Amino acid sequence: MGSLPMSVDIEKLNSTILCYSETIYRFNGLWEGPDPLIPFVSLFLVQLTFSMAVIHFLVFLLKPFNQPPFIAEVLGGILLGPSALGRITSYRKLMFPSYSFKLLEPMAHLSIVYYAFLVGLKMDVKGILRTGPKAMKLALAGIFIPFTLGAGLYFIFLIEREKLAGCFFWGSTLTVTGFSVLSKILENQQILHTEVGKTAMASALISDISSWGFLALGFALTSSKRNIQWSVLSTIAFILLCVYYIRPGLNWIIRKTPEGQGYSEFYICSIVSGMALSGVITDVCGTHPMIGAFVFGLIIPNEVLEATIVDKLEDFVLGILMPVYFVVCGLRTNVDVIFSDFSIILVVLVIIAVCSAKVVSAIIATAFADIPMDEAITVGFLSNAKSIMALIILEAGQIQGVLTTQTYSLMVVAMMVMTILVTPAAVRFQPAQNISPYKRRTIQKAKSDDEFRVLACLYNTRNVPTIIHLLRTTNSSQRSPMSVFAIQLVELVGRASTMIVVHNSRKAGPRNPSHIEAQADQIITHFDNYELRSEGVVTQVLTARCPYTTMDEDICRVAGDKRTNFLIIPFHKLQTIDGEMEDIDPSIRSVNEGVLANAPCSVGILVDRGMAESRDHAQNIAVLFFGGPDDREALAYAWRMVDGTDSFLTVVRFISSTDEMQMDTLESTDRNHVSLEIDDEREKLLDDDYLNKFKMATENSRAVSIYELVLNDEEETTKAIKSMDEHNHDLYIVGRGRGMASPLTSGLADWCDCPELGPIGDLLVTSEFESKFLVLIVQQYSNTKRDGSVRSSNSTNYVEELTRRPSGSVTVSEGGFNSLDSFRRWEHDT
């Protein structure tokens, strides 16, 4: 008997070899055979479409329960796997045959490489530097204690000594707190900006960043034992190379790009190519391509470039690629095997133990930090929110061969239970709302010796001089203090949640600030100088990163939290050098309209027609009074400006010669308007009463002049207002005029370019004037009733007076009604 050739491996003769079909696609379609799903590409497209449909259907079903999309995505993968539909043999052979994994799994891992790149782009590493000691201690406790507990519990299920390293992946999974998942839950429950919400988010940010370190270390530990030190050192060297050489190089290239030019497809493709190359390098180092992609995303130095890349890639990656990854993770999960070797009671006890890890760590943290016990427990429950990162760590452990299907599936189920419980916990532990009465919502109601609280919105640094110019004109003193909250509004691109940062003006900014941080530093400096040069003023600067679609809601929420009397928003247009009004961003106009409709206090739209840079504050102020709640609010604000200052105030009351001013009840449900229920006689009485009170209070003041002007129609109104240009007023304050219909303004309202300014405000802003000035259009806060109608502030205070006081006008000027000619010749009383 002859001997076998030396090239034959005898041990493999009796082994089973799985052969794969190499058919990529068909040339002749159905005509080549009865099964169209044999080719790789056709089968993959069917799998992709089917998984996307199932996941989106589950997202729809879970939406009423306020569960994050992550739960639907993981649950969808499990349902498609052997735990549910995979039990059906015909389904498994048709939809997920064994040979399909040759394409399905590489596509799944390609998706997490792109996902890691997007996470790196959107992650704010500098946010760690702004984290307070309380959140830092909670985060550190939430990392070390769950890791220890998870690693210890793993030994209960350890059967093979070769899989000892699986304890590292169990422990690492429990340290994860999904920043993006938690932010969505807190935002849905409207507790994102509460003290508990801020602490939980700050702690989650630290946990989220540390989880990437655990993942990289896990890959290094489970690779070749002989070369583990080289794997770790080479990965660290690559990270340092990216931080100290590649990032400055990218920054230099971006600085060479002309401002406003935008980023071409070449830029975007080059960045994506760099991401792919970084993934290859970290894979060579012995970790994983997604580590390199994540690091490369972190070092992108320009926020505009980051936003552009996220805008182009996010929908494709999260909507199309990531469902493939969830399906692969679901196919790896088998719930049946969890109970194959252990009792249900033991499994349930382990799940309870891992769910309590974050809560226990938060309770322990109270011994080292000044944290109330109830707040610590709440943050602990909220920190149980897991994200894709936890799933990636578990799947990495199974790929590396240290997690069995049993230990992998058990932790996947526990991870889902933990995340599902976060939403009920957020509802259960929702902090009590501030129930103290919020009464001083208007300027007219604010007492002169009470603190006057103002929220000033800033869309860009060009708004700063205008806002401070107006604030300096607003009189403040130790007897009449003023608190100013300046909020820098930054558009947030993508699906990240709103973030509001309160700046410490005494704390130095970062060494290498981004464009947004540099703007924030300028704003802080300006308002610090304003506070130092003013008496009785306290300032605080905030930065709100939010999308334009919800920016008005965030502004109103901050105004309510700060209990402000007055909210100032800049106009969406700025004056150019040639005097034209240039539209900055159409989205700002929508934000302003939303604020006008929903503000919890009075609102002023501030328009700069070239005056802010010329003087420190306004010295020649004019109030155009046509009547109504908005005009009374405008007069109330101007009244504060002339008490003990060097400013002059001119109040002009416009009266129709027919004395037929009417009040219209607006029933429009448009977002830009508020429905008002106004009584004609009552409003006339309120106007006369308030003007009479103002006249008596200022009759000895040489800084105040009051005139009444009788006109016939809107043409004379236009001429009268334009003739005021001769008097060089540097600030006009007018009411928005909601619900008012007068012969003097009815025609003007029909031709408004900017209806949100009202007819008089629009005339002052859009018409040509020789002088430079500011225009402040004021809207008084209105109290919404249950039936949807709105009553103007103070209108109910005079109900009894209507029955005992005759209606009639109050003669405000000594000379009676002035004609149009005499109006043109007025001079200030000095």
Salt bridges, closest charged atoms under 4 A:
GLU22 OE2 - LYS102 NZ 2.89
GLU32 OE1 - ARG26 NH1 3.73
GLU105 OE2 - HIS109 NE2 3.94
GLU105 OE2 - ARG332 NH2 2.13
ASP124 OD2 - ARG130 NH2 2.52
GLU195 OE2 - LYS134 NZ 3.45
GLU265 OE2 - LYS312 NZ 3.45
GLU303 OE2 - ARG545 NH2 3.59
GLU314 OE2 - LYS122 NZ 2.61
GLU314 OE1 - ARG495 NH1 3.59
ASP315 OD1 - ARG495 NH2 2.36
ASP336 OD1 - ARG87 NH2 2.81
GLU375 OE2 - LYS134 NZ 3.16
GLU395 OE2 - HIS109 NE2 3.23
GLU395 OE2 - ARG332 NE 3.41
GLU451 OE1 - ARG453 NH1 2.72
GLU517 OE1 - LYS126 NZ 3.34
GLU517 OE2 - ARG130 NH1 3.72
ASP528 OD1 - ARG506 NH1 3.92
ASP552 OD2 - ARG671 NH2 2.58
ASP554 OD1 - ARG557 NH1 2.65
GLU593 OE2 - ARG589 NE 3.66
ASP616 OD1 - ARG472 NE 3.33
ASP616 OD1 - ARG533 NH2 3.58
ASP616 OD2 - HIS617 ND1 3.55
ASP630 OD1 - ARG738 NH2 2.84
ASP643 OD2 - ARG479 NH2 3.48
ASP646 OD1 - HIS617 NE2 2.90
ASP670 OD2 - HIS673 ND1 3.61
GLU677 OE2 - ARG791 NH2 2.73
GLU683 OE1 - ARG632 NH1 2.96
ASP687 OD1 - ARG632 NH1 2.69
ASP688 OD1 - ARG653 NH2 2.84
ASP689 OD1 - ARG805 NH1 2.87
GLU708 OE2 - ARG653 NH1 3.59
ASP730 OD2 - ARG615 NH1 2.67
GLU756 OE2 - HIS572 ND1 3.70
GLU756 OE2 - ARG589 NE 3.32
GLU801 OE1 - ARG805 NH1 2.91
GLU814 OE2 - LYS695 NZ 3.75
